Amino acid sequence: MGQLELFAQRTFAEETERMTGGAAGWQDPPEIRLGKVQSDDLLVVRRPDLLALLPAPWPEAQPHDEVMIELKLDGNHLDRKAVERALLRRQARQVQRLEEHDASWRGEEPLWLVAPYLPLWLEEMRTPVRCAPGCYWVEPHRQSFLWTAANELPLLDELVPFLLARSGQALDDFCRWVAPRRPLDWVLNMVECLPMSMPTQEELLWRFGPVDEPEIEARRQRILDFLLETSPQKKQQLQQEGQLEGRLTATRASLRRVLAGRQLTPSKDDDACIDACTDLATLERWLDRAINATSVSDVLR
């Protein structure tokens, strides 16, 4: 399971309890004894009456004690095979529940597929019926399931777990909208995991600049330290960049000392040229020339 899937599932687990006011909870599903046939997650319904007050698709869970959730995030397959596998996992869960209840259970396991959009092939084959913004019932009976098209859902706090499945511009819109509404560590995880566009990613990272509040700044530094520790490649890259910057600074300082010792005074433009140079080999070449040159222009030519 990929990092994005884990982040989406963790968000479902953390947000469900809070957003539904305890009306629904989250638990890891039991493994179904058919090889590797296990759903993404199970939504456990505790207070169905409270779900009626929430935006769709939450009210659709009212008649049930649990709902099987299948997350199809940006980049996942949305073809017929993916849907059929989800239906197979739902069928296996129904068999499992019959075994658990000694065949006394007479219900049917509800299945919700959460994806960025409703695929064209599904519209053509099954004629989904729109029951709310972004929510479609897919028939026929006994194979029905709820398809949630995250790109069409409204931006509401109660729907954040579903909105993680957005893609393209809809995902960018969600990321910009949700960032001020969530803690910094959650936003950093979102930036790391969700496939948002580079401009949106850069816009959100700008929010992590220095602040005047020492407590907030200290918390940000702890989060960034943790991310660096869990990403050795990025840490090595930053270390190498820091070492290079140190050598550039030292070489610039040596160049200016040699010029001053030989009574060669750089103009403002010359100083700006030295400061702007980020190529270590060029600075070292200028330093070598400064030993014998008779003018600054000869050094920087």
Buried (B, 14 or more C-beta within 10 A) or exposed (E): EEEBBEBBBBBBBBBBBEBBEEBBBBEEBEEBEEEEBBBBBBBBBEEBEBBEEBBBBBBBBBEBBBBBBBBBBBEBEBEEEBBEEBBEBBBBBBEBBBEEEEEEBEEBBBBBBBBBBBBEEBEEEBEBEEBBEBBBBBEEEEBBBBBBBBBBBEBEBBBBBBBBBBBBEBBBBBBBBBBEEBEBBBBBBBBBBBEBEEEBBEBBEEBBEEEEEEEEBEBBEEBEEEBBEEEEEEBEEEEEEEEEEEEBEEBBEBBBEBBEEBEBEBEEEBBEBBEEBEEEEEBBEBBEBBEEBEEBEEBBE
